[in-house]
Amino acid sequence: MTRHAWPYVAGLVTDAGAQIDINGGGYGLDIAAIHIGSDQVCMFHCGGMTFEAIMDHLESLATRYVEEGVVTDEVNGQEWSVE
């Protein structure tokens, strides 16, 4: 069994085919996000963060998505349930 530093992110990518996008916001925005197809899992501003900090924050939001079914959009100050 492989151990991952960020197990929920790894699970979403491996099992659900999620895509991670870092610094892809355009218009001078630094945004990190996880999407599964066209469905958002999470999104937040990541300007000035280290890679490890970005991944740690992605992991905390991915954990919330998997365990609680909550999508977190910190860029727009929103969250909603997928259940």
N, C-alpha and C positions, 0 to 999 in steps of 0.2 A: 504494500500500500504506500502510495506516495503522499508525503506530508507537504502541504503548501503553506507558505507564510500568510496567504490571504485565502483561506479555504472557501468562503462563500463566493468571492469573486471567481475563483478557479472553478467552482461548481457551476456557476451560471454560464461561464464561457464553455466549459467542457460538456455539460449536460443539456443546456438550453440553447447553445449557440449564440450566446450574448456577444455583443461587440463593445469594446472599450475604446473611447475616444478621448484623448487628452490634448488640450490646447487646440481644439478644433472649432472654437466658437466663431472665428472670423471677426471682422470689424474691431480688431484690437483686443478682443476678449480672450481670456485664458479660462477655458471651461473643461472640466472632466465630466464624463458621462458614461453610463452603461445603458445600452438598449438591447432588447431582444426583438429582432425584426423592427417594426415601427413602434413598438411599445417601449416607453421609457421606464427604466428602473430607478435611476437617480441622476442628478446633475448639480454641479456646484462650481463656483469660481475657484480656480486653483493657482492664480498668479502668485509668484513668489514662493510657492510651496516646493519642497524637495519631492523627489519621486516617491520615497518611502512615506512621506506625509500624505501625498495624494492617494497612494494605494491603501494606507491605513484608513483614510476617510471613505474611500470607495468601499472598503471592507465593512465599515460600520453601517453604511447605507445599504449595502447588499444584504447584510445580516437582517436588517429591519425589513427589507423586501421579502426575503425568504421566510423569516419567522413570523412576521406580522402582516404580510401582504400590503405594505405601505410603500407607495412611490414617493420619493422625496425630490422636489425641485427647489433647491435652495436659491437658484438664480432668480426665480420669479416669486419666491416666498410662498410656495404651495406644497401641499402633500395631499394624497388621496389614497383610498383603499382600492385594491384590485379584486377584492373578494365580494 
